Amino acid sequence: MTKKKLTYNDAVSEIEEILQQIENEELDVDDLSAKVKRVSALIKTCKDKLHKTEAEVEKILNDIDG
C-alpha cells in the first residue's frame, strides 16, 4: 500500500477540523495533546510547502529575467 502524499489543502483542512473540535470542546484531555502535536506537524508541513513553492517561483522568475 502506498501512502498518499499530503497536499497543502488537505493539511489546512485537517488543521481546521481539529481546531473546530477543540473550539466545540469535542476532545477529551487524553486526546488534546495528540491533536495539538498533529496540528504542529501539519503547520510545519504547510510552511515547508510554502517556502518550497516560493523558492520555485523565484527561480522561474529569475530565469525569465535572464
C-alpha positions in Angstrom: 0.0 0.0 0.0 1.4 3.4 -1.0 1.0 6.3 1.4 -0.9 9.3 -0.1 1.2 12.4 -0.2 -0.4 15.1 2.0 -1.4 18.2 0.0 -1.3 21.7 1.3 -5.1 21.9 1.1 -5.5 18.5 2.9 -3.2 19.8 5.7 -5.2 23.0 6.1 -8.5 21.2 6.1 -7.2 18.8 8.8 -6.0 21.7 10.9 -9.4 23.4 10.6 -11.2 20.2 11.6 -9.0 19.8 14.7 -9.5 23.4 15.7 -13.2 23.1 15.3 -13.1 20.0 17.6 -11.2 22.0 20.2 -13.5 25.0 19.9 -16.5 22.8 20.3 -14.9 21.0 23.3 -15.3 17.7 21.4 -11.9 16.4 22.5 -11.2 15.0 25.9 -8.0 15.8 27.7 -6.4 12.5 26.7 -6.7 13.3 23.0 -5.9 17.0 23.2 -2.1 16.6 23.4 -2.0 14.3 20.5 -4.2 16.6 18.4 -2.0 19.7 19.3 1.1 17.7 18.2 -0.7 16.8 14.9 -1.6 20.4 14.3 2.0 21.4 14.9 3.3 18.9 12.4 0.7 20.0 9.9 1.7 23.6 10.3 5.3 22.7 9.7 4.3 20.8 6.5 2.4 23.8 5.3 5.3 26.2 6.0 7.7 23.9 4.2 5.4 23.6 1.2 5.0 27.4 1.1 8.8 28.0 1.3 9.5 25.4 -1.4 6.9 27.0 -3.7 8.2 30.4 -3.1 11.7 29.3 -4.0 10.5 27.6 -7.1 8.5 30.7 -8.2 11.5 33.0 -7.6 13.8 30.7 -9.6 11.3 30.7 -12.5 11.0 34.5 -12.4 14.8 34.9 -12.3 15.1 32.5 -15.3 12.6 34.7 -17.2 14.5 37.9 -16.4 17.7 36.2 -17.6 
